[in-house]
Amino acid sequence: MPERGSRVRIFLVDDDQEYVTTQTQWLEKQGYAVTSALSVEEAKQRLRKDAQNLDLALIDMYMGPDKQGGLALVRLISEEYFWIVSIVVTGHSDFANAVKCMDAGAFFYIRKAEDPPELRRQLILTAFKKRPSALLLEVRQKLRSIRREFHEMEELMQRVADELPPSAKADTEDDDD
């Protein structure tokens, strides 16, 4: 996970090449390190390889064939890469979509047309300052690991139970009483 005080590393995900180029140039001029992806699939690949080096994701909401890819990506980041702060950036805004994004784990939701550089900078700084402490992130990560191990153990126990002979199953049912 990123160290506090280091340069903010932004992951820009949008299927509009021109927007990505323009925003990357502007963000880099502001001193941010920027990694980008032009599709949800490319974003998932980059996350698998480099998520530990990212602080904040700026994600277009309407990507992919079903136009729900951005929302799915926000959810994935919230669940699997929880130290990355997600901000949804879209050309289409309405209250219902903002609520969906926040429910999926986004920190903030802004409209591209209403996104002057100074507002963008303030949102990024605000999101970075509100990141949970490293200790809290470590606790959350350990809890997720324990939850996965618990589910794996349940699956293993079920497989063992499925392989028991009928007489052994009857014996274990008697033990439950």
ZIURQUI-V878534 format. One record per pair of residues at least 24 apart in sequence whose C-alpha atoms are under 7 Angstrom apart, sorted by the first residue. I is the first residue (numbers start at 1). J is the second residue. If there is no record, write none. Layout:
i: [I I]
j: [J J]
This chain:
i: [1 1 2 2 2 2 7 8 8 8 9 9 9 9 9 10 10 10 10 10 10 11 11 11 11 11 11 12 12 12 12 12 13 13 13 13 13 13 13 14 14 14 14 15 15 39 40 40 40 40 51 54 55 55 55 56 56 56 57 57 57 57 58 58 58 58 59 59 59 60 60 60 61 61 61 71 71 74 74 74 75 75 78 83 85]
j: [52 53 52 53 54 55 32 32 33 55 33 34 54 55 56 34 35 54 55 56 57 35 36 54 56 57 58 36 37 57 58 59 37 38 39 43 58 59 60 38 39 59 60 39 63 63 64 69 70 73 81 84 83 84 85 84 85 86 84 85 86 87 86 87 88 89 87 88 89 88 89 90 88 89 90 101 104 104 105 106 104 105 105 137 127]
